[in-house]
Amino acid sequence: MTSEAPSWADQWGTGGIGEMPEEDNTKSAGGKKSSKTKAKIVDFISFKWMKNLVHKKKTKETNS
């Protein structure tokens, strides 16, 4: 049975259906931050929050 639909490679390979141009993720003069910078900030905040949470839990256990 032959299918008339495009193959996976046709859809998702280079130059496939709906190919989008690459975005420029560099910092522009308008003050926009790149996605890598945003990810680093979120990672740092998450790490700091987790560290404080563990510290509070340990101090609560030792005081009980």
C-alpha positions in Angstrom: 0.0 0.0 0.0 1.6 3.3 -1.1 1.0 6.5 0.7 0.8 9.9 -0.9 1.7 11.7 2.3 5.2 13.2 2.6 7.7 11.1 4.5 9.1 12.0 7.9 12.3 13.2 6.3 10.3 15.5 3.9 8.4 17.0 6.8 11.2 17.4 9.4 14.4 17.3 7.5 16.3 20.3 6.2 14.1 22.4 4.0 10.9 20.5 4.8 7.4 21.6 5.1 7.0 24.9 7.0 10.7 25.6 7.4 11.3 28.6 9.6 14.3 30.9 9.4 16.8 30.8 12.2 16.3 33.5 14.9 19.0 35.8 16.1 19.4 35.2 19.8 22.1 37.8 20.4 21.6 40.8 22.7 20.3 43.8 20.8 20.7 47.5 21.5 17.1 47.5 22.9 18.2 45.7 26.1 16.8 42.3 25.2 18.6 39.4 26.8 19.4 36.2 25.0 17.7 33.0 25.9 20.9 31.6 27.3 21.2 34.5 29.7 17.6 34.1 30.8 18.2 30.4 31.4 21.3 31.1 33.5 19.3 33.6 35.6 16.4 31.2 36.2 18.9 28.4 37.0 20.7 30.6 39.6 17.4 31.7 41.2 16.1 28.1 41.3 19.4 26.9 42.9 19.3 29.7 45.5 15.7 28.9 46.3 16.3 25.2 46.7 19.4 25.8 48.9 17.4 28.1 51.2 14.6 25.5 51.4 16.9 22.7 52.4 18.6 25.0 54.9 15.3 25.9 56.5 14.3 22.3 56.7 17.5 21.3 58.4 17.3 24.1 60.9 13.7 23.1 61.7 14.7 19.5 62.3 17.6 20.4 64.6 15.4 22.8 66.6 12.7 20.2 67.2 
